[in-house]
Amino acid sequence: MKSRLTSLDGVLILEPTIFSDNRGYFCETYNQNTLKSLGICAQFVQDNESLSRYGVVRGLHFQKPPYAQAKLIRVIEGEILDVVLDIRSGSPTFGQTTSVVLSSDNNLQLFIPKGFAHGFCVLTPHARIAYKCDAFYTPQSEGAIDALDKNLAIDWKVDSSLIFRSEKDRCAISFAAYRANPAFSY
């Protein structure tokens, strides 16, 4: 497995080694020792999977300390634009985003450490996403920043008239409101 840096410190794009032949392919998507050699020491405790249709934007989600989560994201079917926002007050990249297209064709994965908000937009008719978390989901600790906040200016690669979000995500706070009371510091 290879890793590539992103513009946000600690957020890594992972590229598994693919072994292909006329039968199909094989790849190792998770190996604790391999991740440790890449500097990822998260001990994952929960696996999640979601299925969404074209234009669905989920996020930007995070869990507040002490229940903050690191995540390892991959796409089993379809294609998404995966977006990460630095929400660590005092960080040199506080308020900045990075994005990567994850798909069942490119087999890329994204590691997101604690201190970042995460969201994605489905770019194909549907997408199935699987991700690991290093802390259990804790409802009273969840947070969300408006993925369509104009001040973040995220290009979700889908016409805004076709974006579909949950009621909870539509009611998420602005980044300015988060900035006034941040949950993480650098």
C-alpha positions as CSV (number, residue, x, y, z in Angstrom):
1,M,0.0,0.0,0.0
2,K,1.2,3.5,-0.9
3,S,0.2,6.7,0.8
4,R,0.0,10.2,-0.6
5,L,-0.1,13.4,1.4
6,T,-2.9,15.9,1.0
7,S,-2.9,19.6,1.7
8,L,-4.2,18.9,5.3
9,D,-1.6,17.5,7.7
10,G,-2.5,13.9,8.7
11,V,-5.1,13.4,6.0
12,L,-3.7,10.7,3.7
13,I,-4.8,9.1,0.4
14,L,-4.1,5.4,0.5
15,E,-3.6,3.3,-2.6
16,P,-3.8,-0.5,-2.1
17,T,-1.7,-2.8,-4.2
18,I,-3.9,-4.5,-6.8
19,F,-3.2,-8.0,-8.0
20,S,-5.1,-8.5,-11.2
21,D,-5.4,-11.4,-13.7
22,N,-8.1,-12.8,-16.0
23,R,-10.2,-13.8,-13.0
24,G,-10.5,-10.3,-11.6
25,Y,-8.4,-8.8,-8.8
26,F,-7.4,-9.0,-5.2
27,C,-6.3,-6.3,-2.8
28,E,-5.7,-5.9,0.9
29,T,-7.9,-3.1,2.1
30,Y,-6.8,-3.1,5.8
31,N,-3.7,-4.4,7.5
32,Q,-2.9,-2.8,10.9
33,N,0.8,-3.4,10.5
34,T,0.9,-1.8,7.0
35,L,-1.1,1.2,8.3
36,K,1.3,1.6,11.3
37,S,4.2,1.6,8.9
38,L,2.5,4.6,7.1
39,G,2.1,6.4,10.4
40,I,-1.5,5.5,11.1
41,C,-1.9,4.1,14.6
42,A,-5.7,4.2,14.9
43,Q,-7.2,1.2,16.5
44,F,-10.5,0.8,14.6
45,V,-13.5,-0.4,16.6
46,Q,-16.5,0.1,14.3
47,D,-17.3,-0.5,10.7
48,N,-20.0,1.4,8.9
49,E,-21.6,1.2,5.5
50,S,-23.9,3.6,3.6
51,L,-25.7,3.5,0.3
52,S,-26.7,6.8,-1.3
53,R,-28.0,8.0,-4.7
54,Y,-26.7,10.5,-7.1
55,G,-26.4,14.0,-5.7
56,V,-26.7,13.1,-2.1
57,V,-24.3,15.1,0.1
58,R,-23.7,13.8,3.5
59,G,-21.8,15.9,6.0
60,L,-19.7,17.7,7.0
61,H,-19.8,15.5,10.1
62,F,-17.5,15.1,13.1
63,Q,-17.7,13.8,16.7
64,K,-16.6,16.1,19.5
65,P,-14.0,15.1,22.1
66,P,-13.7,12.9,24.1
67,Y,-15.5,10.8,21.5
68,A,-13.8,12.1,18.4
69,Q,-13.2,9.6,15.6
70,A,-10.5,8.9,13.1
71,K,-11.9,7.3,9.9
72,L,-10.7,5.2,7.0
73,I,-13.1,5.6,4.0
74,R,-13.4,3.5,0.9
75,V,-16.0,3.0,-1.8
76,I,-17.3,-0.5,-2.6
77,E,-19.5,0.5,-5.4
78,G,-19.8,3.8,-7.4
79,E,-18.0,7.0,-7.1
80,I,-17.9,9.9,-4.6
81,L,-16.2,13.2,-4.1
82,D,-14.9,12.9,-0.5
83,V,-14.2,16.2,1.3
84,V,-12.4,16.9,4.5
85,L,-12.4,20.2,6.5
86,D,-9.8,21.1,9.1
87,I,-11.7,22.1,12.2
88,R,-8.7,22.4,14.6
89,S,-8.6,26.0,15.8
90,G,-5.1,27.3,15.6
91,S,-4.1,24.9,12.8
92,P,-2.3,26.6,9.9
93,T,-5.0,25.0,7.6
94,F,-8.0,25.7,9.9
95,G,-11.0,26.2,7.7
96,Q,-9.4,24.7,4.6
97,T,-10.6,21.7,2.7
98,T,-9.1,18.9,0.6
99,S,-11.0,16.5,-1.6
100,V,-10.4,13.3,-3.5
101,V,-12.5,11.2,-5.8
102,L,-12.9,7.7,-4.3
103,S,-14.4,5.0,-6.4
104,S,-14.8,1.2,-6.8
105,D,-12.6,1.6,-9.9
106,N,-9.7,3.5,-8.4
107,N,-9.8,1.6,-5.0
108,L,-8.3,4.6,-3.2
109,Q,-9.0,5.1,0.5
110,L,-8.9,8.2,2.6
111,F,-7.6,8.3,6.2
112,I,-9.1,11.2,8.2
113,P,-7.6,11.8,11.7
114,K,-9.5,13.3,14.6
115,G,-10.0,17.1,14.3
116,F,-11.5,17.1,10.8
117,A,-15.1,17.2,9.6
118,H,-15.9,14.8,6.8
119,G,-18.5,14.7,4.0
120,F,-19.1,13.3,0.5
121,C,-21.2,13.7,-2.6
122,V,-22.3,10.8,-4.8
123,L,-21.2,11.3,-8.4
124,T,-22.7,8.0,-9.9
125,P,-26.3,6.7,-9.9
126,H,-25.5,5.3,-6.5
127,A,-22.5,4.6,-4.3
128,R,-21.8,2.2,-1.4
129,I,-19.3,3.6,1.1
130,A,-17.6,1.5,3.8
131,Y,-15.6,3.1,6.6
132,K,-13.8,2.2,9.8
133,C,-13.9,4.4,12.9
134,D,-11.5,4.3,15.9
135,A,-14.2,5.3,18.4
136,F,-17.8,4.2,18.8
137,Y,-20.6,6.5,17.5
138,T,-21.9,8.6,20.4
139,P,-25.0,10.6,19.5
140,Q,-24.6,13.3,22.1
141,S,-21.1,14.1,20.7
142,E,-22.1,14.5,17.0
143,G,-21.5,17.7,15.2
144,A,-22.1,19.0,11.7
145,I,-21.0,22.0,9.7
146,D,-23.1,23.1,6.7
147,A,-21.6,21.4,3.6
148,L,-23.1,24.2,1.4
149,D,-21.8,27.1,3.5
150,K,-20.9,29.7,0.9
151,N,-17.9,30.8,2.9
152,L,-16.4,27.3,2.5
153,A,-17.0,27.4,-1.3
154,I,-16.9,23.6,-1.7
155,D,-17.4,22.5,-5.3
156,W,-19.4,19.3,-4.9
157,K,-19.2,18.5,-8.6
158,V,-23.0,18.3,-8.8
159,D,-25.4,21.0,-9.9
160,S,-26.8,22.6,-6.8
161,S,-30.4,21.9,-7.9
162,L,-29.6,18.2,-7.8
163,I,-28.1,18.1,-4.4
164,F,-30.1,16.2,-1.8
165,R,-29.4,16.4,2.0
166,S,-31.0,15.1,5.1
167,E,-33.0,17.6,7.3
168,K,-30.3,17.3,10.0
169,D,-27.6,18.2,7.5
170,R,-29.6,21.2,6.1
171,C,-29.8,22.5,9.7
172,A,-26.1,22.1,10.4
173,I,-24.3,25.2,11.7
174,S,-22.2,27.5,9.6
175,F,-18.5,27.4,9.7
176,A,-18.6,30.9,11.2
177,A,-20.7,29.6,14.1
178,Y,-18.3,26.7,14.5
179,R,-15.3,29.1,14.5
180,A,-16.9,31.0,17.4
181,N,-17.0,27.9,19.5
182,P,-14.6,25.3,18.1
183,A,-14.6,21.7,19.4
184,F,-10.9,21.0,18.5
185,S,-7.7,23.0,19.0
186,Y,-4.4,22.4,17.2
